[in-house]
Amino acid sequence: MEAGGGSRDVGLQQGFCCRELELEEFPDKYVIRSLDPNVPDQAFSVSRSDGDIKLLTGDAKSENPTKVSQIFGVVGILRLISGTYILVISSRKEVGTYLGFPVYSAMTMKFLSCSEAWRTSKEKRDEDYFMSLLRIVESTPGLYYSYESDLTLNLQRSCKLDEVRFSKPLWKQADPRYVWNKNLLEDLIEHKLDAFIIPFIQALRTLLVLYLNKILSFQTTELIRKDSPAKITLISRRCNRRLGTRMWRRGANLEGDTANFIETEQLLELEGFKFSFLQVRGSIPLLWEQIVDLSYKPRLQIIGHEETAKVVERHFNDLTQRYGTIIVLDLTDKHGDEGQLSSAFSFEVEKLPHVRYVSFDFHYQCAKGKLENLKILYDEISEDVQKQGYFLINAEGVILQEQTGVARANCIDCLDRTNVTQCYLARKSLYSQLQQMGAFSSRDCITLYADIDEAFKMLWAEHGDEISLEYTGTLALKGDLVRYGRQTIAGLIKDGITALSRYYLNNFQDGLRQDALDLISGRCDGPPSQLKDSLSYVPVASALIIGGLTVTSFSLNQGRHPQHFLSSVLLAGLAAGVMAAVKANGRQFCSRPRLCGLF
């Protein structure tokens, strides 16, 4: 749409979702009833025997429930072997606003069980495993929602919706790829329970108690410059099409969807004007894997496939259709396994005439915290980035300019190096926007204002931490580079601890977490009754290694006596043999997904 185009109240929706609900528990059913005066006389029941859903009319209550409690939303419904499970929000927290509407974080959730009788012992064992996955789902962090505004659409897409679609319920407006609970909404949609259907996005998660007073997904900081208040909001939207954990979801699938694909929007609101700057990240869109095997850095393996070129083409055709021109910022190393993967990526992308590929060896160029060298990258792409621009509307909702493309950044994990680079580009865009509004002169620079600069750095550093928590289970590495522009001793120690934590989680926890994500997103290969058997030798291997090392160490301490020397040698050899066997069969000792394959 050209400058001076149509206007509307951005984010205003015709169909509201129930803000507060009452959960009534009966021996034979659950009843979920709206307490929202804007959505009166809305209720439905779910049978506790077979999961049958019925829409209830009116507010008459024919019987007394055994228990009544308040809930704040229905996340969705999941069907397993034993019956139906309803996921509801038991507590929430308002964390800010998005385009003037309140945004909430789902603080706690719980499943309501509608179980049938057990049929076989095998099904019972399988269901026990699935219940452990449901407990993981209940504690899923970083889920955000609004009762009035669609969070899955960026400002530019939202403003360009046609009026017919704009007046529909939230779930009909939402971009399906960013709706975290998409698979859980099918039963609610089938029964036309629009007032109870809330699209959730998964972006970030609460950190420590230290951060309880900060807004983490919708991180907002007030900037004061020349008496003009400005609000900056960061919102990230995680794609659900290749959802997963760091080592178990790499690269792309055959449809071109990539792991850890995230759209990040930086919003600036100033004097009634709204600016939106979009960036995206995603795993290298080739077929590749990096299976955990107890080594600190498992080998990368590119999977040869006749569809590889098509996969890359599908991925970038989709991005071009959605965002316009694409600049690929490949931040991987140019040697070793990363170098081979980068070369294969470059070879395929450079076949596409509508995509610009830029290679920047971040570790080499920015070694020892030399972040100023990112200027080398920016100088190379600045003309294209400035041409892509950003989106801008005025107080009346008139579109003044549009963003015509995005930069797509990646490293290997699309986390640490990507965070630093995206922060750099976002700072450049913010500076340009503030200049356009007259808040900064041509001679001004954000770094000249310590309060603004520090707030901006912390905003992006926390943003990087939260995205990393979702993918790896730990905080981001290189956080100091974003916060302070240099690496500190404390930061090095923290990064070391984080790296060890990632190693443990990736090897011994993420298989289970991957299954939980596959279950909730409906990616299971066939019915749940076909659960693959899996054995874990971790406790046995750990006991053997630790016991062997302990006994060997004790024996060697006694080795000064000749009679102990032979036994010390034998025990040392046994411990070494056990360690060698564990290393050689490392994949067998790691936590592996049981529900789905890699692709």
C-alpha positions in Angstrom: 0.0 0.0 0.0 1.3 3.4 -0.9 2.0 6.2 1.6 -1.3 7.9 2.5 -3.2 4.7 2.3 -6.2 3.5 4.3 -6.4 3.7 8.1 -7.9 1.7 11.0 -7.6 1.3 14.7 -4.7 -1.1 14.7 -5.3 -4.3 16.7 -9.0 -3.6 17.4 -10.9 -6.8 17.2 -14.7 -7.5 16.8 -14.6 -11.0 18.4 -13.4 -11.0 22.1 -12.2 -14.1 23.9 -13.4 -14.9 27.4 -11.1 -13.1 29.9 -12.2 -15.1 33.0 -13.9 -18.4 33.3 -15.3 -20.7 35.9 -14.4 -24.4 36.0 -17.1 -26.6 37.4 -16.2 -30.2 38.2 -18.9 -32.9 38.3 -18.4 -36.7 38.7 -19.2 -37.2 35.0 -18.1 -34.0 33.3 -16.2 -30.7 33.4 -18.1 -27.5 32.6 -16.2 -24.4 31.5 -18.3 -21.3 31.8 -17.6 -17.7 30.8 -17.6 -15.1 33.6 -16.8 -12.3 31.1 -19.7 -9.7 30.8 -18.5 -9.1 27.2 -19.1 -12.8 26.4 -22.2 -13.8 28.5 -24.0 -17.1 28.6 -21.2 -19.0 27.0 -20.4 -22.5 28.3 -19.4 -26.0 27.2 -19.0 -29.4 28.9 -16.5 -32.2 28.4 -17.5 -35.7 29.4 -15.0 -37.4 31.9 -15.7 -40.8 30.4 -15.2 -40.3 26.6 -14.2 -36.6 26.1 -17.4 -35.8 24.3 -17.9 -32.0 24.0 -21.2 -30.3 24.2 -22.1 -26.6 23.8 -24.3 -25.4 26.7 -26.9 -22.7 26.3 -28.0 -20.2 28.9 -26.6 -19.9 32.4 -28.9 -22.2 34.2 -27.3 -24.8 36.5 -29.2 -27.9 36.9 -26.9 -29.6 39.4 -24.3 -28.6 42.0 -20.7 -29.2 41.1 -18.3 -31.0 43.5 -15.7 -28.3 43.0 -15.7 -24.8 41.4 -12.5 -22.8 40.6 -11.4 -19.9 38.5 -9.4 -20.3 35.3 -8.2 -17.8 32.8 -8.4 -19.6 29.5 -8.5 -22.9 27.6 -5.2 -23.7 25.9 -6.7 -26.6 24.1 -7.6 -30.3 24.1 -5.4 -33.3 23.6 -6.5 -36.9 23.0 -4.3 -39.8 24.0 -4.9 -43.6 24.4 -6.8 -43.3 27.7 -9.0 -40.4 26.8 -9.1 -36.7 26.6 -7.0 -34.1 28.4 -8.0 -30.4 28.7 -5.2 -27.9 29.2 -6.3 -24.8 31.0 -4.6 -21.7 32.4 -4.7 -21.7 36.2 -2.8 -18.5 36.8 -1.7 -15.6 34.6 0.3 -12.4 34.8 -0.2 -9.2 32.8 3.2 -8.4 31.3 2.5 -5.3 29.2 0.6 -4.2 26.2 0.8 -4.8 22.5 -0.6 -2.0 20.3 -2.6 -0.8 23.3 -4.1 -4.1 24.4 -3.1 -6.1 27.5 -0.8 -9.1 27.1 -0.6 -12.0 29.5 1.8 -14.7 30.3 0.5 -18.1 31.2 2.2 -18.6 34.6 0.8 -22.0 35.4 -1.3 -24.5 33.5 -2.8 -27.9 34.3 -4.3 -30.8 32.4 -7.8 -32.0 33.3 -8.0 -35.7 32.7 -11.0 -37.5 31.1 -9.7 -41.0 31.2 -11.1 -44.3 30.1 -10.3 -47.6 31.8 -6.9 -49.1 31.0 -7.0 -51.8 28.4 -3.6 -53.5 28.4 -0.4 -53.4 30.4 1.5 -52.1 27.4 -1.0 -49.2 27.0 -0.6 -48.5 30.7 3.2 -48.3 30.3 2.9 -46.1 27.2 0.4 -43.8 29.0 2.7 -43.4 31.9 5.3 -42.1 29.5 2.9 -39.8 27.9 1.8 -38.5 31.3 5.4 -37.6 32.0 5.4 -35.6 28.7 2.2 -33.8 29.8 3.9 -32.7 33.0 6.6 -31.1 30.8 3.9 -29.4 28.7 2.3 -28.0 31.8 5.5 -26.2 32.7 6.1 -24.9 29.2 7.6 -21.4 29.6 7.2 -18.4 27.4 3.6 -18.7 26.4 1.9 -15.3 25.8 -1.6 -14.3 24.7 -4.1 -11.5 24.5 -7.9 -11.7 24.7 -8.4 -8.9 22.3 -5.4 -8.6 19.9 -3.7 -11.1 17.6 -0.1 -11.5 18.6 0.9 -13.8 15.8 0.8 -11.0 13.2 3.4 -8.3 12.9 2.3 -4.7 12.7 2.7 -4.5 8.9 0.6 -7.6 8.2 -2.0 -6.6 10.7 -2.5 -3.2 9.2 -2.9 -4.7 5.7 -5.7 -7.1 6.7 -8.9 -6.8 4.8 -11.9 -5.6 6.8 -13.7 -8.9 6.5 -10.9 -10.9 8.0 -10.2 -8.2 10.5 -13.7 -8.6 12.0 -13.4 -12.4 12.5 -12.5 -14.1 15.8 -8.8 -14.0 16.8 -8.0 -17.6 15.8 -9.3 -17.0 12.3 -7.0 -14.0 11.9 -3.9 -15.6 13.4 -1.0 -16.8 11.3 -1.1 -20.6 11.9 2.6 -21.0 11.8 3.1 -18.9 14.9 0.2 -20.4 16.9 1.9 -22.6 19.5 -1.3 -24.4 20.5 -2.6 -24.8 16.9 -2.9 -28.6 17.2 -4.7 -28.3 20.5 -7.4 -26.1 19.1 -9.0 -28.5 16.6 -11.7 -29.8 18.9 -12.7 -26.3 20.0 -12.8 -25.1 16.4 -14.9 -28.1 15.3 -17.5 -27.3 18.0 -17.5 -23.6 17.1 -16.4 -22.4 20.5 -14.9 -19.2 19.2 -15.2 -17.3 22.4 -12.9 -19.8 24.1 -10.2 -20.1 21.4 -7.1 -18.1 22.3 -4.0 -18.3 20.0 -0.8 -18.5 22.0 2.6 -17.5 20.8 5.8 -19.0 22.3 8.5 -16.5 22.5 10.4 -16.1 25.8 10.3 -17.3 29.3 10.8 -15.9 32.8 14.3 -16.2 34.1 15.1 -15.9 37.8 13.5 -14.0 40.7 15.9 -11.2 39.8 13.8 -10.6 36.7 10.3 -10.8 38.1 9.7 -7.1 37.8 10.8 -7.0 34.1 8.7 -7.7 31.1 10.6 -10.5 29.3 8.8 -11.5 26.1 7.2 -8.1 25.6 10.2 -6.3 27.0 9.5 -2.6 27.2 11.6 0.3 28.3 10.6 3.9 28.4 13.1 6.2 26.7 13.0 9.9 27.3 14.6 12.1 24.7 13.8 15.8 24.3 10.7 15.5 26.4 9.3 12.9 23.9 8.4 9.6 25.6 9.2 6.6 23.4 8.3 3.0 24.0 10.4 0.1 22.5 8.9 -3.4 22.5 10.5 -6.6 21.4 8.3 -9.5 20.4 9.5 -12.8 19.0 7.3 -15.4 17.4 8.5 -19.0 17.2 7.4 -21.0 14.3 5.6 -24.3 15.1 6.5 -26.1 11.9 9.8 -27.6 13.0 9.5 -27.1 16.7 12.2 -28.8 18.8 15.3 -28.8 21.0 18.8 -27.8 19.9 20.3 -31.2 18.9 17.1 -33.0 17.8 15.8 -30.3 15.5 18.5 -29.1 13.1 18.3 -27.8 9.5 15.1 -28.1 7.4 12.5 -30.7 6.6 11.5 -31.6 3.1 8.9 -28.8 3.0 11.6 -26.2 3.7 10.6 -25.4 7.2 13.6 -24.8 9.5 14.4 -25.4 13.1 14.5 -22.5 15.5 12.8 -20.2 13.0 11.8 -17.0 14.8 10.4 -13.7 13.6 11.5 -10.8 15.8 9.8 -7.5 15.7 11.1 -4.3 17.3 8.4 -1.7 17.8 8.9 1.9 18.5 6.0 4.1 19.5 6.6 7.8 19.6 4.2 10.7 19.5 1.4 8.6 18.0 3.7 7.1 15.3 4.4 3.4 15.2 7.6 1.9 13.7 8.1 -1.8 13.1 11.4 -3.4 12.2 11.4 -7.1 11.3 14.3 -9.6 11.3 14.2 -13.4 11.1 16.5 -16.2 12.0 16.4 -19.9 11.3 18.6 -23.0 11.0 20.6 -23.5 7.8 17.9 -24.8 5.4 19.7 -28.0 4.3 19.1 -31.6 5.5 21.6 -32.0 8.2 22.0 -33.5 11.7 24.2 -33.3 14.8 23.3 -36.3 16.9 24.4 -36.2 20.5 27.0 -38.9 21.4 28.5 -37.8 24.7 31.2 -35.8 22.9 31.3 -32.1 23.8 30.7 -31.1 20.1 29.1 -33.8 18.0 30.1 -34.0 14.4 27.8 -32.3 11.9 26.6 -34.5 9.1 25.1 -33.2 5.8 22.5 -35.7 4.6 22.7 -36.1 0.8 19.2 -36.1 -0.7 17.9 -35.5 -4.2 15.5 -32.9 -2.9 18.2 -30.7 -1.3 18.0 -28.0 -3.9 14.2 -28.0 -3.8 14.2 -27.7 0.0 16.4 -24.6 -0.1 14.2 -23.1 -2.9 11.0 -23.9 -1.0 12.3 -22.2 2.1 13.4 -19.0 0.3 10.3 -18.8 -1.9 8.2 -18.8 1.2 10.3 -16.1 2.8 10.2 -14.0 -0.3 6.4 -14.3 -0.6 6.0 -13.3 3.0 8.7 -10.6 3.5 10.0 -9.4 0.1 13.7 -9.3 -0.6 15.9 -11.5 1.5 19.5 -10.9 2.6 21.1 -14.0 4.1 23.7 -13.4 6.8 25.6 -16.6 7.4 27.7 -16.1 10.5 29.2 -19.6 10.7 32.9 -20.5 10.8 34.7 -21.1 7.5 36.7 -24.1 8.5 35.9 -27.5 10.0 32.4 -29.0 10.0 30.8 -25.5 10.1 32.9 -24.6 7.1 31.6 -27.6 5.1 28.0 -26.8 6.0 28.5 -23.2 5.2 29.9 -24.0 1.8 27.1 -26.4 1.0 24.6 -23.6 2.0 26.4 -21.0 -0.1 26.4 -23.3 -3.1 22.6 -23.8 -3.0 21.6 -20.2 -2.1 23.7 -18.7 -4.9 21.5 -20.6 -7.4 18.6 -18.3 -6.4 18.7 -15.0 -8.2 16.3 -13.3 -5.8 18.3 -13.9 -2.6 21.5 -12.2 -1.6 24.0 -14.4 0.4 26.6 -12.7 2.6 29.1 -14.8 4.5 30.6 -13.3 7.7 32.9 -15.5 9.9 31.8 -14.0 13.2 34.3 -15.9 15.4 37.2 -14.8 13.2 36.1 -11.2 12.6 34.9 -10.5 16.2 37.5 -12.5 18.1 38.3 -11.3 21.6 35.1 -9.3 21.8 35.9 -6.9 18.9 32.2 -6.2 18.2 33.1 -3.0 16.4 34.1 -5.3 13.5 30.4 -5.9 12.9 30.7 -2.6 11.0 32.5 -4.6 8.3 29.4 -6.6 7.8 27.1 -3.7 8.0 29.0 -1.7 5.5 28.6 -4.5 3.0 24.9 -4.8 3.4 23.9 -1.3 4.5 22.6 -0.2 1.2 20.2 -3.2 0.9 19.1 -2.9 4.6 18.3 0.8 4.2 16.4 0.0 1.0 14.3 -2.6 2.8 13.6 0.0 5.5 11.0 -0.4 8.1 7.2 -0.1 8.5 5.6 3.2 9.7 2.1 4.4 10.4 0.9 7.7 11.9 -1.5 8.3 14.7 -4.5 8.0 12.4 -3.3 4.6 11.2 -2.3 5.8 7.7 0.6 3.8 6.3 3.5 6.1 5.5 6.1 3.5 4.5 6.6 -0.3 4.4 9.4 -2.7 5.0 10.1 -4.4 1.7 12.4 -7.2 2.9 14.2 -8.7 5.8 17.7 -9.9 6.8 17.8 -13.6 7.7 20.6 -14.3 10.1 22.0 -17.7 11.1 24.9 -19.3 12.9 24.8 -23.0 13.8 22.3 -22.7 16.6 20.8 -19.4 15.5 21.4 -18.1 19.0 24.5 -16.4 20.3 26.2 -15.0 17.3 22.8 -14.3 15.7 21.6 -12.4 18.8 24.6 -10.1 18.7 24.2 -9.4 15.0 20.5 -8.8 15.1 21.0 -6.4 18.0 23.4 -4.4 15.9 21.0 -4.2 13.0 18.1 -3.3 15.3 20.2 -0.5 16.8 20.9 0.9 13.4 17.2 0.8 12.5 16.2 2.5 15.8 18.7 5.3 15.2 17.3 5.9 11.8 13.8 6.0 13.1 14.6 8.4 15.9 16.4 10.6 13.4 13.3 10.6 11.1 11.2 11.7 14.1 13.6 14.5 15.0 14.4 12.9 18.4 18.0 12.7 17.2 19.9 15.1 15.1 22.2 13.9 12.3 25.2 14.4 14.7 23.6 12.4 17.5 24.2 8.8 18.3 22.5 6.4 20.7 25.7 5.6 22.4 26.1 9.2 23.5 23.2 8.7 25.9 24.2 6.2 28.5 20.7 5.6 29.9 19.1 4.9 26.5 22.1 2.8 25.3 22.2 0.7 28.5 18.4 0.0 28.4 18.6 -1.0 24.7 21.5 -3.4 25.4 19.7 -5.0 28.3 16.5 -5.4 26.3 18.3 -7.4 23.6 20.5 -9.3 26.0 17.5 -10.6 27.9 15.8 -11.3 24.6 18.7 -13.5 23.6 18.7 -15.3 26.9 15.0 -16.2 26.6 15.2 -17.5 23.0 18.2 -19.6 24.1 16.2 -21.0 27.0 13.5 -22.2 24.7 15.9 -24.0 22.3 18.7 -25.2 24.6 17.4 -24.9 28.1 20.1 -22.5 29.1 20.9 -18.8 28.9 22.6 -17.4 25.8 26.4 -17.3 25.4 28.2 -14.1 24.6 25.6 -12.1 26.6 28.3 -9.8 27.8 29.0 -8.7 24.2 25.4 -7.4 24.0 25.2 -5.9 27.5 28.6 -4.3 27.7 30.2 -4.6 24.2 33.0 -6.7 25.7 33.7 -10.0 27.5 34.1 -9.8 31.2 35.7 -12.3 33.6 32.3 -13.0 35.2 30.8 -13.4 31.8 33.5 -16.0 30.8 32.8 -18.0 34.0 29.0 -17.7 33.3 29.5 -18.9 29.7 31.6 -21.8 30.9 28.8 -22.9 33.3 26.2 -22.4 30.6 28.2 -24.5 28.1 28.4 -27.4 30.6 24.7 -27.1 31.3 24.0 -27.3 27.6 26.1 -30.4 27.4 24.2 -32.1 30.1 20.7 -31.1 28.9 21.5 -31.9 25.3 22.8 -35.4 26.1 20.5 -36.5 29.0 17.3 -34.5 29.0 16.3 -33.2 25.5 15.1 -36.5 24.1 12.2 -36.4 26.6 11.6 -32.7 26.0 11.6 -33.3 22.2 8.9 -35.9 22.6 6.8 -33.5 24.7 7.0 -30.9 21.9 6.2 -33.5 19.2 3.2 -34.7 21.2 1.8 -31.2 21.7 2.3 -30.2 18.1 0.8 -33.4 16.7 3.9 -34.7 14.9 3.7 -38.2 16.3 4.4 -40.9 13.7 1.2 -42.8 13.9 -1.0 -43.5 16.9 0.4 -43.2 20.4 -0.1 -46.9 20.9 2.9 -47.5 18.6 5.3 -46.0 21.1 8.9 -47.1 20.3 10.7 -49.0 23.1 13.7 -47.3 24.4 16.3 -48.3 27.0 18.5 -46.0 29.0 21.9 -47.2 30.2 22.9 -43.9 31.7 22.6 -44.9 35.4 24.5 -48.2 34.8 27.2 -46.5 32.8 27.6 -43.7 35.3 27.8 -46.1 38.2 30.5 -48.2 36.4 32.6 -45.1 35.4 32.3 -43.4 38.8 32.8 -46.6 40.7 35.7 -47.7 38.6 37.5 -44.3 38.9 36.9 -44.2 42.6 38.2 -47.7 43.3 41.1 -47.1 40.9 42.0 -43.8 42.6 41.9 -45.5 46.0 44.0 -48.4 44.9 46.6 -46.2 43.3 46.9 -44.3 46.5 47.8 -47.7 48.1 50.1 -48.5 45.1 53.3 -47.8 47.0 52.9 -51.3 48.4 54.0 -54.0 45.9 51.0 -56.2 46.7 48.6 -53.5 45.6 50.3 -52.6 42.3 48.8 -55.4 40.2 45.3 -54.8 41.4 45.7 -51.1 40.7 46.8 -51.7 37.2 43.9 -54.1 36.6 41.3 -51.7 38.0 42.7 -48.8 36.0 42.5 -51.0 32.9 38.9 -51.9 33.7 37.9 -48.3 34.3 39.6 -47.3 31.0 37.8 -50.1 29.2 34.4 -49.1 30.5 35.1 -45.4 29.5 36.2 -46.5 26.0 33.1 -48.6 25.6 30.8 -45.8 26.8 32.5 -43.4 24.4 32.3 -45.8 21.4 28.6 -46.3 22.1 27.9 -42.8 23.1 24.6 -42.4 21.2 23.1 -45.4 23.2 23.7 -43.6 26.5 22.0 -40.3 25.5 18.4 -39.3 25.9 16.7 -39.9 22.5 13.2 -39.0 21.2 10.9 -41.9 21.0 7.9 -40.5 19.1 9.3 -39.0 15.8 12.2 -39.2 13.4 14.5 -36.3 12.7 12.7 -35.1 9.6 
